[in-house]
Each structure stands twice: as C-alpha cells, then as structure tokens.
Amino acid sequence: MVTAETVDRVLRFDSGGIPVLSVYVGVDEGPGSRSAVRTRLSSLMHDIRPLTEDRSLGHEARLSLRNDINRIEDTVRDDFVVPGTLVTFACSAAGLFEELRLPRTVSDRVVVDLTPWVRPMVAVLDEYHRTCVAAVDRATARLWELYLGEMHPVGNVRARTLRKPDFSGWHGLVEHRVRNKADTLTRRHFHQVATLLDDLFRAEGYELLIVGGHPEDVPGFLQFLPKAIRPKVAGTFDIDEATGREAEIRRTAEGIVDRYEREEERRLVAEVMERVAVGDAAAAGLGQCLWAGSAAAVQLLLVQDGATAPGVVCDESGWLATAGETCPLCGMRTRRTPDVIDELVEAVMAAGGSIEHVLADTTLKQHMVAASLRFPLPPVPGAG
C-alpha cells in the first residue's frame, strides 16, 4: 500500500541534476496481464532508450538511465503483478528506486525529468479518502477501514440481547416492559458503537464514515454519533447486518465514496469560480495559477484530471511559467519541463497548500487549473 511517508520521500527527492525516470503502466485483470505489462513497458522503455546514448547528457546521467531501465524491466519480470497501475520512480545515481501500486489504472506514460513526475499518483491518491464503514443493527456492529481499494476489519461489537419473551399471563404489562427493556439495550448498544467510532476517528484520523443497516435502525443510530463525526457521514445504505457479505458492503461503500468525491469536486469548483467572479483572492487559468504558485499564495489548487502543459521553472527562485528562458525574479536561466502543472502541484504541496484533482464535469475544463489564495496576488513580473 502507498504510504504518506513514501509519497513524501518521492516529493522531497533531490536528484542532484541527474535525470529521474518516472514510469506508469496500467495493469488489467486476467491471466495475460503480466505478459501485457511486459509488452507495454518494453514499448515505453524503447521510446527513451536513445537517451542512454545522447551525448548532450553527461556520462553519469546516461549510465544512471541505463541502469534504471534495466532494473525496471527486471523487476516487472520477477514481480507479482496485480490490477491497478504499477508506478516506478528511479534514479540509480542518486539512490532512488520506489515501486508503488495504485488501485486504479491511469494512462501509460514515461517521463524523464530532473524531478519525479508525481501528479498522476497524487491525482489517484486524492480520490481515496480514508473511510470507516460501519454495518450496524440492534444487536451487532461490524467496522472496517476502506482505503486505496482495500477493506479490512477494525472492530466488532455484539450487544446483550433479550431471550424470546413469553407473553402469557399479564400479557400487556409484560410486553410493555420487555419492549422498554429491548429499547434500553438498543440505545446502550448504539451508544457503545458510537463511542468506539469516536475512539477510532481520533486514533486513526478517518476522513469519512459510511453507515449501513436496516432502514428503520440507521436514523436512530446516527443520533448517537458525536457532533465531531456527524459532518463526516458520506452516506448510508440498506443492508441486513446478519447476512450482508463483506464484498457487497465494500462495493456499496466504494460507490458512496465516489459520489461523495464528485459532489465535493463540483462544490469546490463552484466556490472558487464564484470568488474569481467577484474579484476575491482566487485565480483561474494556467498563467495566473503558475504565478500564484511561484508566490506561494495558493491555499487550494484545483486541477482538471489529465491536464498537462509544457512550461519552465526556475530552480533558484521557484518561478513557474509557460515560457521564458530567464527568470524575472532572479535572472537565472530557467529549466524546461514537459508538464509545468506537475511542477505547480509540487510547489503548492511544498508550501503547505492542498490539491484537488477534479474528475467531475465542471467549468474547470475551460481553465485546466484554478485556485483559492491566501492573499491577493501582486502584479505579474514584466506585465504592463
């Protein structure tokens, strides 16, 4: 599983001027998946292998790339391939070799640049919220963690229950007392489950909660949730806890998370575009957002999924732009990059901003990127 430590390590990697090889290869299900991956990977490596003989690169850079290509091909031959996307970042001269698996497929791509090409990875990880799934009825509760396409149990609660009552004799009075006792036990059970959820959210930092159960039970249970957790409820679903299968629960929960993510994307885009329209601290379009990233002004960056654009970056000042051989901030020569949006994403994350990759159909498609800002932007250098 991809961990935050691994992502942070890749983001902070400094190649010392040696090219970094970033490879994304989608893996389908089926018995022929390994062979297909080898074929597509060989095609990607064929496209960049001429760089290992390119005299415009230094000897160390050429040797590093040659070693990286050979190691990646050998790893795929030996490794067990699972569905999703196989991601590799390699720079042997600087000691980098990170192999990751993403839970869904992205387009096959190989990039050679001075920094790891992380945006496809960040985009996929952005879709996956750490989610707690609870299947609850009046006597039991099962809890799971759902993250990156995997679901595993994190808790199990079984309440005390009444024996089947015999309503002979003082029928009405006994039935009333039994029902009151049953309701008391149910409330106690719901409170116990809610307390366990509160402990889990505090300890594990879950972002979302999904609750399943009988339609008549779920609303009552939700009332027992602590106030801090209630806004994190992404959705509910109907299920018979006694017979609900884990695979079915997982598919249902994943569908709820996906709908939640698309709704969140639409809301964020609408909010940022409204701020742009009224002249608030926000930006839309590649040029404005690159300048905002250069100035460390981005609080939240919205990126249209799949959007790429060539550009330049100054490694001295952090200036980002679509073109320009000389940095207007420090006068140093800029470096060309095949995807300046990827550089923008890294800059925003390094400055403590957050990223939202947008798959939903919104007005962001017209701009590629938009951002809410920490402060209004100063004039663009050289403009006017």
C-alpha positions as semicolon CSV with decimal commas, in nm:
position;residue;x (nm);y (nm);z (nm)
1;M;0,000;0,000;0,000
2;V;0,114;0,355;-0,074
3;T;0,203;0,533;0,250
4;A;0,228;0,903;0,330
5;E;0,597;0,851;0,411
6;T;0,664;0,708;0,064
7;V;0,484;0,994;-0,110
8;D;0,671;1,249;0,100
9;R;1,002;1,079;0,024
10;V;0,938;1,095;-0,351
11;L;0,819;1,456;-0,336
12;R;1,130;1,566;-0,146
13;F;1,376;1,371;-0,358
14;D;1,668;1,573;-0,493
15;S;1,843;1,411;-0,789
16;G;2,136;1,649;-0,783
17;G;2,087;1,725;-1,151
18;I;2,064;1,359;-1,265
19;P;1,752;1,265;-1,470
20;V;1,474;1,082;-1,286
21;L;1,278;0,811;-1,466
22;S;0,904;0,805;-1,383
23;V;0,700;0,517;-1,527
24;Y;0,325;0,447;-1,508
25;V;0,192;0,120;-1,650
26;G;-0,171;0,011;-1,616
27;V;-0,237;-0,349;-1,513
28;D;-0,559;-0,524;-1,613
29;E;-0,713;-0,832;-1,456
30;G;-0,675;-1,170;-1,618
31;P;-0,417;-1,444;-1,679
32;G;-0,240;-1,249;-1,955
33;S;-0,187;-0,933;-1,750
34;R;0,182;-0,992;-1,677
35;S;0,264;-1,051;-2,042
36;A;0,069;-0,740;-2,145
37;V;0,251;-0,528;-1,888
38;R;0,589;-0,650;-2,012
39;T;0,496;-0,566;-2,371
40;R;0,371;-0,216;-2,292
41;L;0,666;-0,148;-2,061
42;S;0,912;-0,258;-2,332
43;S;0,747;-0,012;-2,569
44;L;0,782;0,271;-2,316
45;M;1,147;0,185;-2,250
46;H;1,214;0,168;-2,624
47;D;1,100;0,530;-2,657
48;I;1,351;0,660;-2,404
49;R;1,642;0,417;-2,454
50;P;1,805;0,651;-2,711
51;L;1,867;0,893;-2,424
52;T;2,123;0,650;-2,286
53;E;2,337;0,728;-2,594
54;D;2,259;1,100;-2,607
55;R;2,592;1,283;-2,573
56;S;2,413;1,601;-2,463
57;L;2,370;1,422;-2,131
58;G;2,669;1,359;-1,909
59;H;2,823;1,014;-1,871
60;E;2,681;0,971;-1,519
61;A;2,330;1,065;-1,635
62;R;2,342;0,821;-1,930
63;L;2,469;0,538;-1,709
64;S;2,204;0,611;-1,445
65;L;1,925;0,598;-1,704
66;R;2,061;0,272;-1,850
67;N;2,067;0,112;-1,505
68;D;1,717;0,241;-1,428
69;I;1,570;0,097;-1,749
70;N;1,729;-0,244;-1,690
71;R;1,620;-0,260;-1,327
72;I;1,259;-0,165;-1,403
73;E;1,234;-0,428;-1,676
74;D;1,388;-0,694;-1,449
75;T;1,153;-0,605;-1,163
76;V;0,842;-0,650;-1,377
77;R;0,969;-0,988;-1,493
78;D;1,018;-1,110;-1,139
79;D;0,741;-0,933;-0,952
80;F;0,382;-1,038;-0,899
81;V;0,158;-0,803;-1,097
82;V;-0,179;-0,701;-0,952
83;P;-0,458;-0,493;-1,114
84;G;-0,428;-0,116;-1,098
85;T;-0,121;0,084;-1,200
86;L;0,242;-0,004;-1,146
87;V;0,439;0,315;-1,072
88;T;0,818;0,334;-1,057
89;F;1,044;0,628;-0,977
90;A;1,411;0,558;-1,042
91;C;1,741;0,743;-1,037
92;S;2,018;0,495;-0,960
93;A;2,293;0,757;-0,947
94;A;2,113;0,934;-0,661
95;G;1,987;0,618;-0,486
96;L;1,618;0,635;-0,580
97;F;1,406;0,330;-0,662
98;E;1,044;0,345;-0,546
99;E;0,790;0,098;-0,681
100;L;0,425;0,167;-0,594
101;R;0,087;0,026;-0,687
102;L;-0,217;0,246;-0,738
103;P;-0,565;0,093;-0,703
104;R;-0,695;0,214;-1,040
105;T;-0,543;0,240;-1,386
106;V;-0,404;0,560;-1,537
107;S;-0,263;0,614;-1,885
108;D;0,072;0,451;-1,961
109;R;0,341;0,717;-1,951
110;V;0,715;0,752;-1,910
111;V;0,877;1,084;-1,822
112;V;1,243;1,172;-1,787
113;D;1,295;1,493;-1,591
114;L;1,502;1,629;-1,305
115;T;1,217;1,564;-1,061
116;P;0,980;1,265;-1,020
117;W;0,658;1,303;-1,221
118;V;0,416;1,262;-0,933
119;R;0,090;1,421;-1,049
120;P;-0,084;1,104;-1,177
121;M;-0,003;0,940;-0,842
122;V;-0,124;1,242;-0,642
123;A;-0,441;1,256;-0,853
124;V;-0,530;0,894;-0,778
125;L;-0,449;0,921;-0,408
126;D;-0,664;1,235;-0,389
127;E;-0,969;1,026;-0,481
128;Y;-0,927;0,784;-0,193
129;H;-1,039;0,910;0,145
130;R;-0,957;0,701;0,450
131;T;-1,305;0,579;0,531
132;C;-1,462;0,388;0,818
133;V;-1,752;0,165;0,717
134;A;-1,999;0,052;0,984
135;A;-2,270;-0,213;0,938
136;V;-2,498;-0,179;1,240
137;D;-2,816;-0,340;1,367
138;R;-2,978;-0,352;1,712
139;A;-2,754;-0,629;1,839
140;T;-2,428;-0,624;1,640
141;A;-2,188;-0,397;1,456
142;R;-1,902;-0,467;1,219
143;L;-1,647;-0,195;1,138
144;W;-1,395;-0,179;0,853
145;E;-1,135;0,059;0,719
146;L;-1,169;0,128;0,345
147;Y;-0,871;0,286;0,173
148;L;-0,696;0,257;-0,164
149;G;-0,929;-0,017;-0,284
150;E;-0,875;-0,240;0,019
151;M;-1,108;-0,305;0,312
152;H;-1,012;-0,476;0,637
153;P;-1,192;-0,515;0,972
154;V;-1,116;-0,277;1,260
155;G;-1,388;-0,360;1,512
156;N;-1,673;-0,591;1,609
157;V;-1,945;-0,531;1,869
158;R;-2,210;-0,769;1,993
159;A;-2,471;-0,639;2,238
160;R;-2,655;-0,814;2,515
161;T;-2,997;-0,927;2,389
162;L;-3,322;-1,046;2,547
163;R;-3,438;-1,402;2,529
164;K;-3,754;-1,458;2,326
165;P;-4,036;-1,340;2,557
166;D;-4,342;-1,544;2,656
167;F;-4,636;-1,307;2,672
168;S;-4,869;-1,546;2,856
169;G;-5,031;-1,427;3,178
170;W;-5,016;-1,048;3,225
171;H;-4,976;-1,009;2,850
172;G;-5,000;-0,633;2,805
173;L;-4,787;-0,536;3,105
174;V;-4,515;-0,792;3,034
175;E;-4,499;-0,697;2,665
176;H;-4,464;-0,328;2,755
177;R;-4,182;-0,399;2,999
178;V;-3,999;-0,624;2,752
179;R;-4,019;-0,364;2,478
180;N;-3,887;-0,097;2,713
181;K;-3,600;-0,325;2,811
182;A;-3,524;-0,401;2,446
183;D;-3,521;-0,031;2,359
184;T;-3,288;0,037;2,652
185;L;-3,047;-0,233;2,535
186;T;-3,059;-0,099;2,177
187;R;-2,978;0,255;2,291
188;R;-2,694;0,121;2,505
189;H;-2,561;-0,076;2,208
190;F;-2,582;0,222;1,972
191;H;-2,401;0,437;2,228
192;Q;-2,127;0,176;2,264
193;V;-2,076;0,159;1,886
194;A;-2,073;0,539;1,857
195;T;-1,813;0,559;2,133
196;L;-1,596;0,303;1,953
197;L;-1,624;0,505;1,632
198;D;-1,524;0,820;1,818
199;D;-1,214;0,643;1,951
200;L;-1,125;0,511;1,604
201;F;-1,164;0,851;1,436
202;R;-0,944;1,013;1,698
203;A;-0,676;0,744;1,677
204;E;-0,675;0,674;1,302
205;G;-0,777;1,008;1,152
206;Y;-1,053;0,877;0,927
207;E;-1,194;1,133;0,686
208;L;-1,534;0,978;0,617
209;L;-1,793;0,748;0,774
210;I;-2,039;0,527;0,588
211;V;-2,317;0,355;0,782
212;G;-2,523;0,057;0,669
213;G;-2,811;-0,120;0,837
214;H;-3,187;-0,170;0,844
215;P;-3,369;0,141;0,717
216;E;-3,558;0,170;1,046
217;D;-3,239;0,147;1,256
218;V;-2,988;0,372;1,077
219;P;-3,153;0,711;1,152
220;G;-3,175;0,622;1,520
221;F;-2,812;0,515;1,533
222;L;-2,689;0,835;1,362
223;Q;-2,834;1,038;1,650
224;F;-2,582;0,875;1,886
225;L;-2,279;0,987;1,681
226;P;-2,061;1,258;1,843
227;K;-2,100;1,602;1,689
228;A;-1,745;1,591;1,551
229;I;-1,823;1,281;1,343
230;R;-2,168;1,371;1,207
231;P;-2,037;1,603;0,931
232;K;-1,810;1,319;0,813
233;V;-2,101;1,087;0,726
234;A;-2,065;1,047;0,348
235;G;-2,376;0,832;0,308
236;T;-2,580;0,539;0,430
237;F;-2,705;0,218;0,275
238;D;-2,961;-0,053;0,349
239;I;-2,834;-0,393;0,448
240;D;-2,927;-0,693;0,660
241;E;-2,635;-0,699;0,902
242;A;-2,686;-1,069;0,975
243;T;-2,644;-1,171;0,609
244;G;-2,459;-0,879;0,448
245;R;-2,144;-1,004;0,277
246;E;-1,823;-0,808;0,303
247;A;-1,769;-0,794;-0,076
248;E;-2,116;-0,646;-0,125
249;I;-2,060;-0,395;0,155
250;R;-1,728;-0,292;0,004
251;R;-1,875;-0,233;-0,344
252;T;-2,160;-0,028;-0,199
253;A;-1,926;0,178;0,019
254;E;-1,690;0,247;-0,273
255;G;-1,985;0,375;-0,478
256;I;-2,083;0,611;-0,194
257;V;-1,727;0,744;-0,163
258;D;-1,709;0,801;-0,539
259;R;-2,035;1,000;-0,540
260;Y;-1,916;1,198;-0,240
261;E;-1,588;1,282;-0,415
262;R;-1,761;1,402;-0,734
263;E;-2,004;1,618;-0,532
264;E;-1,713;1,764;-0,334
265;E;-1,529;1,848;-0,658
266;R;-1,832;2,028;-0,803
267;R;-1,878;2,225;-0,481
268;L;-1,513;2,332;-0,463
269;V;-1,504;2,439;-0,828
270;A;-1,823;2,642;-0,785
271;E;-1,686;2,815;-0,474
272;V;-1,352;2,908;-0,635
273;M;-1,513;3,031;-0,958
274;E;-1,753;3,245;-0,758
275;R;-1,457;3,401;-0,577
276;V;-1,287;3,466;-0,911
277;A;-1,604;3,633;-1,045
278;V;-1,631;3,878;-0,754
279;G;-1,259;3,962;-0,751
280;D;-1,182;3,779;-0,428
281;A;-0,847;3,612;-0,356
282;A;-0,868;3,344;-0,623
283;A;-0,723;3,265;-0,965
284;A;-0,830;3,073;-1,274
285;G;-0,623;2,972;-1,575
286;L;-0,271;2,842;-1,609
287;G;-0,087;3,174;-1,620
288;Q;-0,243;3,320;-1,306
289;C;-0,215;2,994;-1,112
290;L;0,152;2,949;-1,206
291;W;0,226;3,297;-1,075
292;A;0,025;3,219;-0,760
293;G;0,231;2,901;-0,712
294;S;0,552;3,096;-0,765
295;A;0,446;3,342;-0,495
296;A;0,346;3,059;-0,251
297;A;-0,003;3,212;-0,245
298;V;-0,211;2,900;-0,318
299;Q;-0,427;2,765;-0,040
300;L;-0,619;2,515;-0,255
301;L;-0,530;2,418;-0,611
302;L;-0,794;2,261;-0,835
303;V;-0,651;2,062;-1,127
304;Q;-0,853;1,915;-1,412
305;D;-0,778;1,545;-1,425
306;G;-0,549;1,458;-1,716
307;A;-0,450;1,816;-1,798
308;T;-0,085;1,870;-1,889
309;A;0,111;2,163;-2,029
310;P;0,479;2,225;-2,106
311;G;0,649;2,514;-1,935
312;V;0,953;2,639;-1,749
313;V;1,068;2,652;-1,389
314;C;1,345;2,838;-1,214
315;D;1,511;2,607;-0,963
316;E;1,663;2,905;-0,784
317;S;1,354;3,121;-0,714
318;G;1,073;2,872;-0,776
319;W;0,925;3,083;-1,057
320;L;0,684;2,890;-1,281
321;A;0,559;2,995;-1,624
322;T;0,452;2,863;-1,962
323;A;0,758;3,013;-2,132
324;G;1,067;3,224;-2,069
325;E;1,439;3,148;-2,085
326;T;1,532;3,378;-1,796
327;C;1,365;3,406;-1,456
328;P;1,232;3,761;-1,400
329;L;1,277;3,723;-1,024
330;C;1,645;3,630;-1,003
331;G;1,780;3,645;-1,356
332;M;1,882;3,277;-1,360
333;R;1,827;3,054;-1,662
334;T;1,505;2,852;-1,645
335;R;1,463;2,479;-1,692
336;R;1,214;2,340;-1,942
337;T;0,967;2,085;-1,811
338;P;0,725;1,861;-2,004
339;D;0,448;1,926;-1,750
340;V;0,456;2,256;-1,564
341;I;0,127;2,166;-1,393
342;D;0,311;1,883;-1,220
343;E;0,573;2,135;-1,103
344;L;0,290;2,358;-0,979
345;V;0,137;2,072;-0,781
346;E;0,470;2,001;-0,613
347;A;0,525;2,369;-0,535
348;V;0,181;2,406;-0,377
349;M;0,229;2,096;-0,163
350;A;0,576;2,211;-0,054
351;A;0,426;2,545;0,054
352;G;0,160;2,374;0,265
353;G;-0,130;2,412;0,021
354;S;-0,373;2,136;-0,073
355;I;-0,457;1,978;-0,408
356;E;-0,790;1,862;-0,551
357;H;-0,786;1,678;-0,882
358;V;-1,124;1,715;-1,049
359;L;-1,282;1,433;-1,247
360;A;-1,635;1,576;-1,239
361;D;-1,772;1,766;-1,538
362;T;-1,735;2,132;-1,435
363;T;-1,630;2,469;-1,573
364;L;-1,274;2,388;-1,466
365;K;-1,229;2,216;-1,804
366;Q;-1,212;2,562;-1,963
367;H;-0,922;2,668;-1,738
368;M;-0,729;2,346;-1,654
369;V;-0,642;2,490;-1,312
370;A;-0,793;2,727;-1,056
371;A;-0,702;2,820;-0,701
372;S;-0,818;2,985;-0,384
373;L;-0,542;3,208;-0,249
374;R;-0,401;3,304;0,088
375;F;-0,366;3,665;-0,024
376;P;-0,426;3,877;-0,338
377;L;-0,155;3,837;-0,600
378;P;0,098;4,112;-0,668
379;P;0,140;4,214;-1,034
380;V;0,299;3,953;-1,259
381;P;0,669;4,041;-1,320
382;G;0,711;4,215;-1,653
383;A;0,336;4,261;-1,708
384;G;0,228;4,605;-1,819
